Amino acid sequence: MPSLFPDDDGPAPAYAPLPGPDAPLAERRRPHTLADYAGQTHLLGPTGVLSRYLAAGRLPSLVLWGPPGVGKTTLALLLAEALQKPFAALSAINAGVKDVREVIERAKKQRGTVLFIDEIHRFSKAQQDALLGAVEQGTVTLIGATTENPSFEVIPALLSRCQVYVLEPLGADTLREIVRRALAEDAALSQLNVTLAEDHALLALSGGDARKLLNLLEITVQSTPPDAQGVVHITDAAVQLVAQRPLARYDKGGEMHYDVISAFIKSIRGSDPNAALYYLAVMLEGGEDLKFIARRLLILASEDIGNANPNALLLATSCWQAVQAIGVPESDLILSQTVIYLATSVKSNAAYTAIRAAQAQVRAAGVHPVPVPLRNAPTRLLKQLGYGQAYEYSHQGEGSFVAQEFLPEALRGTRYYEPGDNPNESKMREQLRRWWGEKYGY
């Protein structure tokens, strides 16, 4: 992204220069005022936090976090324009520390400059460090845009100087309004006789991404021949023909998202790899976030398999790491392998029920005092009070075990963990019985 920083001796340029007639529809329809901006009403509505900032005539440094095509770049431009602030833009893909420092030096001559950095998650630590002083001193107001979780991708020192705001995928009503206005107001499309007969394919295949939506709309109009009356009919079939993708009737932001993930998890829990693979395919074809799927597999590996097969968690963890490294489309293979393994694994929810039972005990009865022999004794006074004195070091006992009391007095003999009925946990039960005898009833 080229810098839009004004020349020192000349007038400031337009914040978002008007695109030419040959530009893609998504670029031609880029909003030029906040009034035309679509969606994100939680930030820009009457009570939205960004609306309040603008009403006060100020803007803090901030990070805009959201998926592609929801208006992060446009919002940065319009915020700077609304406050009539000098504006500079850099892309983390091709800008280095030198570029950052040059912009900061020029910004010192024009205080209040808004510095927009697209894909800030791609900046190295050194590049992000170069921003710290300018942001803290107010030389620039930073607006960073990222599709990745800033908690992991932006250094803590810079993140602490910024407010983080989440931009949401655009909803169906917002997408429909974008299409309606494009057909009515775009210089090229408005000259054509276009009828939107169906919009499910447009909305579903866009995945809440306005850029993808408008690009798909444009090529569908261009490639669909008019009927005898000269009318271009936009149908689901016409959109699918252009997109070369069958329409998976799956809305990753709607009710079906929750129904499918529920069926997916229950199919793995129920040891049906075929059903699990079907629901996995539905999510993949519907554009579901791969990391969302992998996270759910991580949870399932402990909740529904646990110590019946400890390798399940190891494979699910490897799957999570691999999905992040590989991305689309090859991650479907990794997810498939993991789903099949988890679905065909022996099952146990013992770890899940054990921690829930312990948590319920703490919520119901509060926290009991820790037995004195188990308490830490870092000072002479605490040692004189007997802290830690009666504790027996387990590794000095036979088999590295010494029978002693670890639970608070009021909870002696309480059993939270009930080993599952499977070979691995049956061995655990036998070991617990050898260690503790009848104490816990194993």
C-alpha positions in Angstrom: 0.0 0.0 0.0 1.6 3.3 -1.0 2.0 6.1 1.5 -0.7 8.8 1.4 1.4 11.2 3.4 1.0 14.7 2.1 4.0 16.6 0.8 5.5 19.0 3.2 4.8 22.0 1.0 1.7 20.9 -0.8 -1.9 20.3 0.0 -3.0 17.1 1.6 -4.3 14.6 -1.0 -7.7 12.9 -0.8 -7.7 10.2 1.9 -9.1 7.6 -0.5 -8.5 8.6 -4.1 -11.4 7.8 -6.5 -10.7 4.6 -8.5 -10.9 4.6 -12.3 -13.7 3.0 -14.2 -11.6 -0.1 -14.9 -11.0 -0.8 -11.3 -12.8 -3.9 -9.8 -16.3 -3.3 -8.4 -15.1 -3.8 -4.8 -12.6 -0.9 -5.3 -15.2 1.3 -7.0 -17.7 0.7 -4.2 -15.2 1.5 -1.4 -17.1 4.0 0.9 -15.8 7.6 0.9 -17.8 8.7 4.0 -18.6 7.1 7.3 -22.3 7.5 6.4 -21.7 5.0 3.5 -19.8 2.5 5.6 -21.5 -0.8 6.0 -21.7 -2.9 9.2 -19.8 -2.7 12.4 -22.6 -0.8 14.2 -21.2 -2.0 17.5 -18.4 0.4 16.9 -19.9 3.1 14.6 -23.6 3.1 15.7 -25.0 5.9 17.9 -23.5 4.4 21.0 -20.5 2.8 19.4 -17.1 3.5 21.0 -15.6 4.9 17.7 -18.6 7.2 17.3 -17.9 8.6 20.8 -14.2 9.1 20.0 -15.2 11.1 16.8 -17.8 13.1 18.7 -15.0 14.1 21.1 -12.7 15.0 18.3 -10.0 12.5 19.3 -8.8 9.1 18.4 -6.5 6.7 20.4 -4.0 4.3 18.8 -5.9 1.2 18.0 -5.8 -2.2 16.4 -8.6 -3.4 14.2 -8.9 -7.2 14.3 -11.2 -9.0 11.9 -11.5 -11.3 8.9 -10.7 -10.2 5.4 -13.2 -7.9 3.6 -15.0 -6.4 6.6 -13.6 -2.9 6.1 -10.5 -2.5 8.2 -8.5 -0.4 5.7 -11.5 1.7 4.7 -12.4 2.4 8.4 -8.9 3.6 9.1 -9.1 6.0 6.1 -12.5 7.3 7.1 -11.6 7.8 10.7 -8.6 9.9 9.8 -10.7 11.9 7.3 -13.5 12.5 9.8 -11.0 14.1 12.1 -9.0 15.8 9.3 -5.8 14.3 10.4 -2.7 13.9 8.3 -2.6 10.3 7.0 0.2 7.8 6.2 -0.2 4.2 5.2 2.3 1.3 5.1 1.8 -2.4 4.4 3.7 -4.8 6.6 4.3 -7.0 3.6 6.8 -4.6 1.9 7.6 -2.0 4.6 10.7 -2.2 6.8 12.1 -0.5 9.9 13.6 2.2 7.6 10.1 3.0 6.1 8.6 3.2 9.6 11.3 5.6 10.8 10.9 7.8 7.7 7.2 8.2 8.3 7.8 9.0 12.0 10.3 11.7 11.1 7.9 13.3 8.7 5.1 13.0 11.3 7.1 15.0 13.8 6.4 18.0 11.5 2.7 17.3 11.5 1.6 16.2 14.9 -1.5 14.0 15.1 -0.6 12.0 12.0 -2.6 8.8 11.7 -0.3 6.0 10.6 -2.1 3.0 9.2 -0.3 -0.3 9.0 -2.0 -3.1 7.1 -1.4 -6.6 8.2 0.5 -5.5 11.3 0.8 -9.1 12.4 3.4 -9.5 9.7 5.7 -6.9 11.3 8.7 -8.3 13.1 9.5 -7.5 16.7 12.1 -5.0 15.5 9.6 -3.3 13.3 7.0 -3.1 16.0 9.6 -1.8 18.5 10.4 1.0 16.1 6.8 2.3 16.6 6.8 2.3 20.4 8.2 5.8 21.1 6.2 7.6 18.4 3.0 6.0 19.6 3.7 6.6 23.3 4.7 10.3 22.7 1.7 10.9 20.4 3.8 11.6 17.3 1.5 9.3 15.4 -1.8 7.7 16.1 -1.4 4.1 15.1 -4.1 2.1 13.4 -3.1 -1.4 12.8 -5.2 -3.9 10.9 -4.8 -7.7 11.4 -6.7 -10.9 10.6 -4.8 -12.7 13.4 -5.3 -12.6 17.1 -3.3 -9.5 18.2 -2.7 -11.1 21.6 -0.3 -13.5 19.9 0.9 -11.4 16.9 1.5 -7.9 18.4 4.2 -7.4 21.0 2.9 -6.7 24.5 4.6 -3.3 24.7 2.8 -2.0 21.6 -0.5 -3.7 22.4 -0.6 -2.0 25.8 -0.5 1.3 24.0 -3.4 0.5 21.8 -7.1 -0.3 22.1 -8.2 -3.5 20.3 -11.5 -3.5 18.5 -13.0 -6.5 16.8 -14.6 -6.1 13.4 -17.2 -8.8 12.8 -18.0 -10.7 9.5 -20.8 -8.8 7.7 -24.3 -10.1 8.3 -26.8 -11.1 5.6 -28.8 -7.9 5.8 -25.6 -5.8 5.5 -24.4 -7.9 2.5 -27.8 -7.5 0.8 -27.7 -3.8 1.2 -24.2 -3.7 -0.3 -25.4 -5.6 -3.3 -28.5 -3.4 -3.7 -26.5 -0.2 -3.6 -23.9 -1.6 -6.0 -26.6 -2.4 -8.6 -28.3 0.9 -8.2 -25.3 3.3 -7.8 -22.3 1.8 -9.6 -21.6 3.7 -12.8 -21.3 0.5 -14.8 -23.8 -1.8 -13.2 -26.6 0.8 -12.9 -26.6 1.0 -16.7 -27.6 -2.7 -17.0 -30.9 -4.3 -16.4 -30.0 -6.7 -13.6 -32.5 -8.7 -11.5 -31.4 -10.4 -8.3 -33.6 -13.4 -8.4 -31.7 -15.3 -5.7 -29.0 -14.2 -3.3 -28.2 -17.3 -1.2 -25.2 -18.3 -3.2 -23.8 -14.8 -3.2 -24.1 -14.5 0.6 -22.9 -18.0 1.4 -19.9 -18.0 -0.8 -18.8 -14.5 0.3 -18.5 -15.7 3.9 -19.2 -12.2 5.3 -16.4 -10.7 3.1 -17.7 -7.6 1.2 -14.8 -7.6 -1.2 -15.4 -11.2 -2.2 -19.2 -10.5 -2.4 -18.7 -7.6 -4.9 -16.1 -9.4 -7.0 -18.4 -12.4 -7.3 -21.4 -10.1 -8.1 -19.4 -8.4 -10.9 -18.1 -11.4 -12.6 -21.5 -13.1 -12.4 -23.1 -10.1 -14.1 -20.4 -10.0 -16.7 -20.6 -13.7 -17.5 -24.4 -14.2 -17.4 -26.0 -13.6 -20.8 -29.2 -11.5 -20.7 -32.6 -13.0 -21.7 -34.6 -12.0 -24.7 -35.7 -8.8 -22.9 -32.2 -7.9 -22.1 -32.4 -8.7 -18.4 -29.5 -10.4 -16.6 -30.9 -12.7 -13.9 -28.6 -13.4 -10.9 -29.5 -16.8 -9.6 -27.8 -19.2 -7.3 -26.9 -21.5 -10.2 -25.3 -18.6 -12.1 -23.2 -17.6 -9.1 -22.1 -21.2 -8.6 -21.2 -21.6 -12.2 -18.9 -18.5 -12.0 -17.5 -19.5 -8.6 -16.9 -23.1 -9.7 -17.9 -24.2 -6.3 -21.0 -26.2 -5.3 -23.0 -24.4 -2.7 -22.6 -25.9 0.7 -25.7 -24.8 2.5 -23.8 -23.9 5.6 -23.7 -20.5 7.3 -20.6 -20.3 9.5 -22.1 -17.3 11.3 -25.6 -18.6 11.7 -27.6 -21.3 13.5 -26.3 -24.1 11.2 -22.8 -23.4 12.4 -23.8 -24.5 15.9 -25.9 -27.5 14.7 -23.1 -28.8 12.5 -20.3 -28.5 15.1 -22.6 -30.1 17.7 -23.3 -33.1 15.3 -19.5 -33.3 14.5 -18.5 -33.5 18.1 -21.3 -36.0 19.0 -20.3 -38.2 16.0 -16.7 -38.4 17.2 -17.9 -39.0 20.8 -20.2 -41.7 19.4 -17.2 -43.4 17.6 -18.7 -42.9 14.1 -15.9 -41.7 11.8 -18.1 -41.7 8.7 -20.6 -39.2 10.2 -17.8 -37.2 11.7 -16.1 -36.9 8.3 -19.3 -35.8 6.7 -19.8 -33.0 9.1 -16.1 -32.1 8.8 -16.6 -31.8 5.0 -19.7 -29.6 5.5 -17.6 -27.2 7.6 -14.7 -27.2 5.2 -16.8 -26.6 2.2 -18.7 -23.8 4.0 -15.4 -22.0 4.8 -15.4 -22.6 8.5 -12.3 -21.4 10.4 -9.8 -24.3 10.5 -8.5 -23.2 13.8 -12.0 -23.3 15.3 -12.3 -27.0 14.2 -8.9 -27.9 15.5 -9.6 -26.2 18.9 -12.8 -28.3 19.3 -10.8 -31.4 18.6 -8.3 -30.4 21.3 -11.1 -30.1 23.8 -12.7 -33.4 22.7 -9.4 -35.3 23.1 -9.4 -34.5 26.8 -13.2 -34.4 27.5 -14.2 -37.6 25.7 -11.0 -39.7 25.5 -8.7 -38.5 28.2 -6.5 -41.1 29.8 -8.2 -43.9 28.1 -5.8 -43.0 25.2 -3.4 -40.2 26.1 -2.0 -40.2 22.6 -5.3 -38.6 21.5 -4.4 -35.3 23.1 -0.9 -35.5 21.5 -2.3 -36.0 18.0 -4.9 -33.3 18.5 -2.2 -30.9 19.6 -0.1 -31.8 16.6 -3.2 -31.2 14.4 -3.7 -27.8 15.9 -0.1 -26.8 15.2 -0.1 -28.3 11.7 -3.3 -26.5 10.7 -1.8 -23.2 11.7 1.4 -23.9 9.7 -0.2 -25.4 6.6 -3.5 -23.5 6.2 -5.9 -24.2 3.3 -6.4 -26.3 1.4 -4.1 -29.1 2.6 -5.2 -28.9 6.2 -8.2 -30.9 5.3 -5.9 -34.0 5.2 -4.6 -33.3 8.7 -8.0 -32.7 10.1 -9.3 -35.9 8.5 -6.5 -38.0 10.0 -7.2 -36.6 13.4 -10.9 -37.0 13.2 -10.6 -40.6 12.2 -8.2 -41.4 15.0 -10.3 -39.7 17.7 -13.5 -41.3 16.4 -12.1 -44.8 16.5 -10.3 -44.3 19.8 -11.5 -45.9 23.1 -13.5 -43.2 25.0 -13.5 -42.0 28.6 -14.9 -38.8 30.2 -13.3 -39.5 33.5 -11.0 -36.5 33.4 -14.0 -34.2 32.5 -16.2 -35.5 35.3 -13.3 -35.4 37.9 -12.5 -31.8 37.5 -16.2 -30.8 37.3 -16.8 -32.6 40.6 -13.8 -30.9 42.3 -15.0 -27.5 41.0 -18.5 -28.1 42.3 -17.0 -29.0 45.7 -15.0 -25.7 45.8 -18.0 -23.6 44.7 -20.4 -25.2 47.2 -18.1 -25.3 50.3 -15.4 -22.8 49.6 -11.7 -23.4 50.1 -10.5 -25.4 53.0 -7.2 -24.8 54.7 -4.2 -26.6 53.2 -2.8 -29.2 55.6 0.1 -27.8 57.6 2.7 -30.4 56.4 2.0 -29.3 52.7 2.4 -25.6 53.3 5.3 -23.7 51.9 7.8 -22.5 54.5 10.0 -19.8 53.0 10.6 -17.9 56.3 11.9 -18.8 59.8 8.6 -17.9 61.4 6.6 -20.2 59.1 9.1 -23.0 59.9 8.7 -22.4 63.6 4.9 -22.7 63.1 5.5 -26.2 61.7 4.8 -25.4 58.0 6.1 -28.3 55.9 7.7 -30.2 58.8 5.7 -33.4 58.8 5.8 -33.7 55.0 7.5 -36.9 53.8 9.3 -36.7 50.5 7.5 -39.2 48.2 10.7 -40.3 46.3 12.2 -41.6 49.6 9.5 -44.2 49.9 9.4 -47.6 48.2 8.4 -47.1 44.6 8.5 -43.4 45.1 5.4 -43.5 47.3 4.6 -42.6 50.9 1.1 -42.9 52.3 0.2 -39.5 53.7 -2.7 -37.1 53.8 -2.9 -34.5 51.0 -6.5 -33.3 51.2 -7.8 -30.8 53.7 -9.1 -32.4 56.9 -12.8 -31.8 56.0 -12.3 -33.6 52.7 -10.4 -36.7 53.7 -11.3 -39.7 51.6 -13.2 -37.6 49.0 -12.9 -39.2 45.5 -13.3 -37.1 42.4 -11.6 -39.3 39.8 -13.4 -42.4 38.8 -11.3 -44.3 36.3 -13.1 -45.3 33.1 -13.9 -48.8 32.0 -11.1 -49.3 29.5 -7.7 -51.1 29.6 -5.6 -48.0 30.2 -7.7 -46.6 33.1 -8.2 -50.0 34.5 -4.5 -50.2 35.0 -4.7 -46.8 36.7 -7.4 -48.1 39.0 -5.2 -51.0 40.0 -2.3 -48.8 40.7 -4.4 -46.4 42.8 -5.7 -49.4 44.8 -2.2 -50.6 45.5 -1.1 -47.2 46.7 -4.1 -46.2 48.7 -5.8 -49.4 49.7 -9.4 -48.7 50.7 -8.8 -45.0 51.4 -10.6 -43.8 48.2 -12.6 -46.9 47.5 -10.8 -47.9 44.3 
